[in-house]
Amino acid sequence: MSTTIDHPTTTQASSKITTAKRSLEFLYDPSSANAPTRRRTRTLLLTLRYVTKFLFWRLVRYAKYAAVGAITAAIAGTAIGSVASGAAFVIAPTGVLGGAGVGLLWGLGKFGWRRMARRVRSGEVGEGDARADERDGEERAESIKPPKMEEPW
């Protein structure tokens, strides 16, 4: 007589694989229907998802910093870098005060650029005459005459 015995290790292994697949699917898409039944598992998986996303984007940020630094170093090593050595300070200012100064300068430039663009669009600047102020000054100078003085002798 041959009897088939169902080994508990086989069913446990397949159920663990199924559970792991469900957990990975939930980790990939938390709004999926295959959410784990235990609240603790769902919370752990969501926390793991958020921490993984945070670490990934932090690594991307540092990679961008490294790329900008490498490009800056490559430019600084060329003839352009020797001509424009101050460009490194503008690209990557040193210290808090340097960063604040460059940020302030950038903000003022941006404000001035927007204001000038608004004036040009409205027509205030476009039809101006470059020598109009000189002509106005000449007319005023001609209209004002010095008083006559009597000669002292």
C-alpha positions in Angstrom: 0.0 0.0 0.0 1.4 3.2 -1.0 0.1 6.3 0.7 1.0 9.7 -0.2 2.0 11.8 2.7 1.8 15.5 2.3 4.9 16.9 3.8 4.3 20.1 5.9 7.6 21.6 4.8 6.4 21.7 1.2 3.2 23.5 2.0 4.9 25.8 4.4 7.6 26.7 1.8 5.0 27.4 -0.9 2.9 29.5 1.5 6.0 31.5 2.5 6.8 32.1 -1.1 3.2 33.2 -1.7 3.4 35.5 1.3 6.7 37.0 0.2 5.3 37.6 -3.3 2.3 39.3 -1.8 4.5 41.4 0.5 6.8 42.5 -2.4 3.7 43.4 -4.5 2.4 45.5 -1.6 5.8 47.0 -1.2 5.8 48.0 -4.8 2.2 49.3 -4.9 0.6 49.9 -1.5 -2.8 50.5 -3.1 -2.9 47.0 -4.5 -5.5 44.5 -3.4 -2.9 42.1 -2.1 -2.3 43.8 1.2 -1.0 41.7 4.1 -3.7 40.9 6.6 -1.6 41.8 9.7 -1.4 45.5 10.5 2.1 45.2 11.8 3.3 43.7 8.5 1.6 46.4 6.5 3.1 49.1 8.7 6.6 47.5 8.5 6.4 47.2 4.7 5.2 50.8 4.3 8.0 52.1 6.5 10.5 50.0 4.5 9.0 51.5 1.3 9.3 55.1 2.6 12.9 54.6 3.9 14.0 53.0 0.7 12.5 55.8 -1.4 14.2 58.4 0.9 17.6 56.7 0.6 17.3 56.3 -3.1 16.6 60.0 -3.7 19.3 61.0 -1.2 21.8 58.9 -3.2 20.6 60.6 -6.4 21.1 64.0 -4.8 24.7 63.1 -3.7 25.4 61.7 -7.2 24.3 65.1 -8.7 26.6 66.9 -6.3 29.4 64.7 -7.3 28.7 65.2 -11.0 28.6 69.0 -10.6 31.8 68.9 -8.6 33.5 66.7 -11.3 32.3 69.0 -14.0 33.6 72.1 -12.1 36.9 70.4 -11.5 37.2 69.5 -15.2 36.4 73.0 -16.3 38.8 74.5 -13.7 41.6 72.3 -15.1 41.3 73.7 -18.6 42.2 77.1 -20.1 38.7 78.4 -19.3 39.3 77.6 -15.7 42.5 79.6 -15.7 40.9 82.6 -17.3 37.7 82.5 -15.2 38.9 81.3 -11.8 36.2 83.2 -10.0 33.5 81.0 -11.6 34.1 78.3 -9.0 33.0 80.6 -6.3 29.7 81.4 -8.1 29.0 77.8 -8.9 29.9 76.5 -5.4 30.3 79.3 -2.8 32.2 78.5 0.3 30.6 78.8 3.7 27.2 80.0 4.8 27.9 83.7 4.2 29.2 83.0 0.7 26.1 81.0 -0.2 23.8 83.7 1.3 25.6 86.4 -0.7 25.4 84.5 -4.0 21.7 83.7 -3.2 21.0 87.4 -2.5 22.7 88.5 -5.7 20.8 85.9 -7.6 17.5 87.1 -6.1 18.2 90.7 -6.8 19.1 89.9 -10.4 16.0 87.8 -10.9 13.8 90.6 -9.4 15.5 93.2 -11.7 15.2 91.0 -14.8 11.5 90.4 -14.2 10.8 94.1 -13.5 12.7 95.1 -16.7 10.8 92.5 -18.7 7.5 93.8 -17.4 8.4 97.4 -18.3 9.5 96.3 -21.8 6.3 94.4 -22.4 4.2 97.3 -21.3 6.0 99.6 -23.7 7.6 101.9 -21.1 11.1 101.2 -22.2 10.8 100.2 -25.9 10.1 103.6 -27.5 12.6 105.6 -25.4 14.9 108.2 -26.9 18.5 107.8 -25.6 19.3 111.5 -25.9 15.9 112.9 -24.7 17.3 113.8 -21.3 20.2 115.7 -22.9 17.8 117.8 -25.0 15.6 118.4 -22.0 18.7 119.6 -20.1 19.7 122.0 -22.9 16.3 123.6 -23.1 16.3 124.2 -19.4 19.8 125.6 -19.5 18.8 128.1 -22.3 15.7 129.3 -20.5 17.5 130.2 -17.3 19.7 133.3 -17.9 22.1 134.6 -15.3 21.1 138.0 -13.8 22.8 141.1 -15.1 25.4 142.5 -12.8 26.5 146.1 -12.7 30.1 146.6 -13.2 31.9 147.8 -10.1 34.0 150.7 -11.8 
